């Protein structure tokens, strides 16, 4: 833990060096004059919204948040860069968005109507329209786009951009689907330009698409996972090993208690683990409330003294037990849950493999109240 910091039961460290390296690595994939907007939605993928914004401010061309609430937090901290919210916005936040120069995403006629109504009696927020090219979540269907653009033009609404999102760019198996989505989006852009919208910001590429090809970058790429050192898939990690992305986040705790448990005794709730030998158990003062996925019970491990210590028994709300029978350790020794210790490391992808999920899900599930230190 950084010097002069108060002793904590658990904390997260964020590496400035790794973040800067990852930003440079992702920027190297951009075509000439390409820009990067940092995706810091969902508490910056669990890394800390304001911490990451502070480290990236003036180093990226803009920020993408999920909500106006997240965007307002950035403005309150003095972030002046462009901000685009890429999640739905409730009507009550539209005025605040306009006042604080926060650009919204519009993907439904109801949202468009709300902005049109506001424009009649006051200042409406600027917005990008989202086109559904095959993700089938948010977005206007291409067949409806001409009429939508006519409505925007009729009410003279402040449209600033047009974008879409790939459904499966992280998996090269679906390359043809990704290419088809891109063609649909190019057609949508051509239609918008034909309707007189010739200066729109155009974007579709996120981290996976940029790793596949710089050709998918239009005016800018929305980069989230790559900034944090997270390869979106194992296939892309193999494909882009030369990037050498570095994990920004590491998670630490301490041993709070050590006890010896006899053979054939049960550990944890629901008799979740039975010792098969005399076992030296270390008690860790963290659990699923802190974000340690309960699916790691009897499956995952932590690092103590540079060695893997298996999790035994069910992970509790605030307590986790690990087997240190083969590790010479003591109360207050540092434990690494995610990160490197000596020559061993445990990654977000290791947690994802143990829990049968994605690295991104593990990261965003970390409790946002955990103390974060920039190192």
Secondary structure, 3 states (H helix, E strand, C coil): CCCCCCCCCEEEEECHHHHHHHHHHHHCCCCCCCEEEEECHHHHHCCCHHHHHHHHCCCCCEEEECCHHHHHHHHHCCCCCEEEECCCCCHHHHHHHHHCCCEEEECCHHHHHHHHHHHHHCCCCCEEEEEECCCCCCCEEHHHHHHHHHHHHHCCCCEEEEECCCCCCCCHHHHHHHHHHHHHHHHHHHHHHHCCCCCCEEECCEHHHHHHCHHHCCCEEEECHHHHCCCCCHHHHHHCHHHCCCCCEEEEEEEEEEEEECCCCEECHHHCEECCCCEEEEEECCCCCCCCCHHHCCCCEEEECCEEEEECCCCCCCCEEEECCCCCCCCCCEEEEEEEECCEEECHHHHHHHHCCCHHHHHHCCCCCCCEEEC
